[in-house]
Each structure stands twice: as C-alpha cells, then as structure tokens.
Amino acid sequence: MISPFVRRLRLGNELKTLRLARDLTLEKLATQVDPTRQQMSRYELGHVPPDLDDIMQMLEALGVGIDDPRWEEIMTIAREAAERGWWEGNSKAIGERQALFANLEAGARRIRQYQQSFVPGLLQLPEFTRSRLEHSRWPQPPGATTEGVLKGRAGRQRLMRRKGGPAYEVILDEFAVRRRTAPAPIMRAQFEHMAAVAAEENSIEIRVLPLGAEVESYNLPVCSFQIYNYADPKDPVVVGVESPTTDTVLTEADHVAGYLEMYEALRAATLPIEDSQEFLRQAALALPSS
C-alpha cells in the first residue's frame, strides 16, 4: 500500500498541472463539473481523499479522455489516494500524530531519520514506550490510550520490517543515549535490542552522532526529523519535523532540500556502522539490568 497522504499530494499536483495547461481557473472548471470550486481546491491541495467520480468528471473537462494513457495513470493515483490504511480506524486510540507517521511510512522505499533526544519509535521496545507514556508530562490526545499507542507502534514496526519494506537509516544523537529517558534496566534492554537489530537486519542502519563530532559548516538541526522517499520518482520527497506537541510535514522542494543537505552533513560526522553498534552495546553494559 502506498501512502494515501502522499498520493493525495501527487493527485493534486497532477490535477493542477492539467488545469493550468488549459488556462482554466477553478471557478471556470466548476461550471463544467459537479464538484464545487472549494472541493476541487481541496483535491488540488491534497487535503481530502478523492471521490473517484469527481476525478473522472474533472479529467473529462480537462481534456483527458479514457483512451488517453494519462487517464489510467491519474485514476490509479486517485484510487490509491482514496484507500484507507490500517491506522484509519484506530487513529484516535493510537494517537493522531502516530497515525500520520504510519501513513507516511506506508509504501516508503527509504526512511532516513535524525533523532535528537529519544529512541526512535520504530525501534522502541514496548516496555520503553510504556515507560515514556507513563512518565510524560504531555497529555495524550483525546481518545488515545496507552494500549492503543502500543498497538499502533507494533503495527508500524511490523510493516517496516516486512519483506520488501523500506530501507531504514537512523542517526542517533549521543545525547539520546547518554540522557536517561526511562529507568536504567529498560534503557539497557532497549540499547541491547537496537544493537542486535542493527547487526541482524540488513535493511536497518543505526549511526551514532558523537557529542564531540564537528558537523560540516556547523549545519545543525534544532529538532528531530524524518525523510521519506517513495518508489515513484514523481511522488514528492516528504520531511516530517517533530516538536513536543505538533508535527510539521514539508513537501515543497526548497524546504525539503535544506533537510536533505543537513542530513548528509550529520551522516558524514557519525561513527561507522560497526562502531555505532559497539557504542550501543557498551552503553547497555554501563547500565544495571535490574
């Protein structure tokens, strides 16, 4: 399944390109089809799942007939944009922010992540997640439950590690290892788990960024972020930027380019993969097991 969120963005771009090529405003197009100007604007912005009949009407009005190869391509995108992922029915219980990330992860070919303060969610043990939820000062979103969040996290991890899943690379700031974010025995088990996963899973790489590393041009981020690439080169590269209460999704090429450049600068300053695994093993050994 390809991310419906990303496919909605792609569909909107395709529709807007066709409309502008025919020098039509949304107001003029609205006189030829059933969907309103407001609804078509939502489609172009990728804000809502598409109604397939609306999209067919729009394509006809934009001169893309059923015999045109573009018709099948765009309708395929529309069908994928209209799909509902496993997270949809549980979005309240698992947390709407987590549901957004599950959506972005769906169908991704490559996920790159810089994690500044905590163990990445896709690598967290249930015990670590539960401890973080129990000790957090931030209230959970309305409808979210601890068991729901755990279930959502497990679902995301299964999909990431499935056959044909994405390549996953994490830059873990040493700060996230040194600073206690859960009781010591849980932290120890968590680091042991991460070192084992990195050693056993070819599709997962964990790189530690030492506190003393000098990053090229001092190009340092102020928060954690993720970069998502998809198999279709026409789909946008997406950046998710984390903050304590909200997350921002970026798709504009100029905004994304800055994060790509920053990520590569951070990556160049990390420890080699084998040294990063040993770093995690030593961090685990330095903590009590009970």
C-alpha positions in Angstrom: 0.0 0.0 0.0 1.3 3.4 -1.0 0.8 6.3 1.5 -2.6 7.8 0.8 -1.3 11.1 2.1 1.5 11.2 -0.4 -0.8 10.0 -3.3 -3.3 12.8 -2.4 -0.4 15.3 -2.8 0.6 13.7 -6.1 -3.0 13.7 -7.4 -3.4 17.4 -6.5 -0.3 18.3 -8.4 -1.4 16.3 -11.5 -4.9 18.0 -11.5 -3.5 21.4 -11.0 -0.9 20.9 -13.8 -3.7 19.8 -16.2 -5.9 22.8 -15.2 -3.2 25.4 -15.6 -2.2 23.9 -19.0 -5.7 24.6 -20.2 -5.6 28.1 -18.7 -8.7 27.4 -16.5 -9.5 28.8 -13.1 -11.2 26.7 -10.5 -14.2 28.9 -11.0 -14.4 28.1 -14.7 -13.8 24.5 -14.2 -16.6 24.4 -11.6 -19.1 25.3 -14.3 -18.4 22.1 -16.2 -18.4 19.5 -13.3 -20.4 18.6 -10.2 -17.7 19.2 -7.6 -17.6 22.8 -6.3 -14.7 25.1 -6.6 -14.0 24.6 -2.9 -14.0 20.8 -3.2 -11.6 20.9 -6.2 -9.3 23.2 -4.3 -9.2 20.6 -1.5 -8.3 18.0 -4.1 -5.5 20.1 -5.6 -4.1 20.8 -2.1 -4.3 17.1 -1.2 -6.4 17.9 1.9 -9.2 15.2 1.4 -9.5 11.7 -0.1 -10.8 11.9 -3.6 -14.3 10.9 -4.8 -13.4 8.9 -8.0 -16.5 10.1 -9.9 -15.4 13.7 -9.2 -11.9 12.9 -10.5 -13.3 11.3 -13.7 -15.5 14.4 -14.3 -12.5 16.7 -13.8 -10.4 14.7 -16.2 -13.0 14.8 -18.9 -13.4 18.5 -18.5 -9.6 18.9 -18.7 -9.4 17.0 -22.0 -8.1 13.7 -20.6 -10.3 11.0 -22.1 -10.5 7.3 -21.2 -8.3 6.4 -24.2 -5.5 8.8 -23.0 -2.7 7.0 -21.1 -2.8 9.7 -18.6 -6.3 8.8 -17.6 -5.4 5.4 -16.3 -2.3 6.8 -14.6 -4.2 9.5 -12.8 -7.1 7.3 -11.9 -4.7 4.7 -10.4 -3.2 7.5 -8.3 -6.8 8.6 -7.3 -7.7 5.1 -6.2 -4.6 4.8 -4.1 -5.3 8.2 -2.6 -8.8 7.1 -1.6 -7.6 4.0 0.2 -7.9 3.7 4.0 -4.9 2.3 5.8 -5.0 0.1 8.9 -4.3 3.2 11.1 -7.5 5.0 9.9 -10.0 3.1 12.1 -7.7 3.3 15.1 -6.4 6.9 14.6 -7.8 8.1 17.9 -6.6 5.3 20.0 -3.1 5.1 18.6 -2.8 8.9 18.6 -3.4 11.1 15.5 0.3 12.0 15.3 1.3 8.4 15.2 -1.4 7.8 12.6 0.2 10.5 10.4 3.6 8.8 10.6 2.1 5.4 9.9 0.5 7.0 6.8 3.9 8.4 5.6 5.7 5.2 6.2 3.2 3.2 4.1 4.9 2.2 0.8 8.0 4.2 1.5 11.1 2.9 -0.2 13.5 4.6 2.1 13.2 6.3 5.5 16.0 8.4 7.0 15.7 9.8 10.5 17.7 12.1 12.8 16.7 11.5 16.4 18.0 14.1 18.8 16.5 13.2 22.2 14.8 9.8 22.3 15.0 6.3 21.0 13.2 6.3 17.6 9.7 5.0 17.8 10.2 2.4 15.0 12.9 0.8 17.3 11.3 1.1 20.7 10.6 -1.9 22.8 7.0 -1.9 24.3 8.5 -1.5 27.8 10.3 1.6 26.7 7.2 3.1 25.0 5.0 2.3 28.1 7.6 3.9 30.4 7.7 7.1 28.2 3.9 7.3 28.2 3.7 6.8 32.0 6.3 9.5 32.8 5.3 12.0 30.1 4.1 15.4 31.3 2.4 16.0 28.0 -1.3 14.8 28.0 -2.2 12.2 25.4 -4.5 13.4 22.6 -8.3 12.9 23.1 -9.2 9.2 22.6 -5.6 8.0 22.7 -4.8 5.2 25.1 -1.6 3.5 26.3 -2.6 0.2 24.8 -3.7 1.9 21.6 -0.3 3.7 21.2 1.5 0.4 21.9 -0.7 -1.4 19.3 0.0 1.3 16.8 3.7 1.3 17.4 3.8 -2.5 16.9 1.9 -2.3 13.7 4.3 0.3 12.3 7.3 -1.8 13.3 5.8 -4.9 11.6 5.3 -3.1 8.4 8.8 -1.6 8.4 10.4 -5.0 8.9 8.2 -6.8 6.4 9.6 -8.4 3.3 10.1 -5.6 0.8 9.8 -3.0 3.5 11.8 0.3 3.4 15.5 0.7 4.0 15.6 2.5 7.3 18.6 4.6 8.5 18.8 6.4 11.8 21.2 9.0 13.0 21.0 8.8 16.8 22.5 11.7 18.6 24.7 10.6 21.5 22.6 12.9 23.7 19.7 10.4 23.2 21.9 7.6 24.5 23.5 9.4 27.4 20.5 11.2 28.8 18.1 8.8 30.8 14.7 8.8 29.2 13.5 5.7 31.0 14.6 3.6 34.1 18.1 2.2 33.7 17.0 -1.5 33.2 14.6 -0.5 30.5 17.3 1.6 28.8 19.7 -1.2 29.0 17.3 -3.7 27.3 16.5 -1.0 24.7 20.1 -0.4 23.7 20.8 -4.2 23.6 17.7 -4.6 21.3 18.9 -1.8 19.0 22.4 -3.2 18.7 21.0 -6.6 17.9 18.5 -5.3 15.3 21.2 -3.2 13.6 23.5 -6.3 13.4 20.9 -8.7 12.2 18.7 -6.6 9.8 20.3 -5.7 6.5 17.7 -3.0 5.9 18.3 -1.2 9.2 21.3 1.0 9.9 21.9 2.9 13.1 24.6 5.5 13.2 25.6 7.3 16.4 26.5 11.0 16.2 29.1 11.7 18.9 28.7 14.8 21.0 32.2 15.9 20.0 31.6 15.5 16.3 32.2 18.5 14.1 29.4 18.8 11.5 30.3 20.4 8.2 29.5 24.1 8.2 28.0 23.6 11.7 24.8 22.7 9.9 22.9 21.5 13.0 19.2 20.9 13.3 17.1 22.3 16.2 14.8 19.2 16.4 14.4 15.6 15.2 13.1 14.9 11.7 12.4 12.1 9.2 12.8 12.0 5.4 10.6 9.7 3.3 11.3 8.6 -0.3 8.9 6.6 -2.4 9.3 4.3 -5.4 7.6 6.5 -7.9 10.0 9.3 -8.7 7.1 11.7 -9.4 5.9 11.4 -5.8 7.2 14.1 -3.5 10.1 13.6 -1.1 8.5 14.2 2.3 10.0 15.6 5.5 8.4 15.2 8.9 9.6 17.6 11.6 8.9 16.7 15.2 8.1 19.0 18.1 6.7 18.3 21.6 3.1 18.9 20.7 2.8 19.1 16.9 4.5 17.8 13.8 5.1 19.6 10.5 5.0 17.8 7.1 7.1 19.5 4.4 6.8 18.7 0.7 8.0 21.9 -1.0 11.3 21.2 -2.8 13.1 24.2 -1.4 12.1 23.3 2.2 13.0 19.6 1.7 16.4 20.4 0.1 17.6 22.1 3.3 16.8 19.0 5.4 18.5 16.7 2.8 21.6 18.8 3.0 21.5 18.8 6.8 21.0 15.1 7.0 24.0 14.4 4.8 26.2 16.7 6.9 25.1 14.9 10.0 25.7 11.5 8.5 29.2 12.3 7.5 30.0 13.1 11.1 28.6 9.8 12.6 30.6 6.8 13.8 30.9 3.9 11.3 28.1 1.4 11.5 30.1 -1.3 13.4 31.4 1.3 15.8 27.9 2.6 16.4 26.7 -0.9 17.2 29.5 -1.3 19.7 28.7 2.1 21.2 25.2 0.9 21.9 26.4 -2.4 23.4 28.8 -0.5 25.7 26.1 1.9 26.7 23.9 -1.1 27.6 26.7 -2.7 29.7 27.1 0.5 31.6 23.6 0.3 32.9 22.2 -2.1 35.6 20.0 -4.9 34.4 17.7 -4.7 37.5 
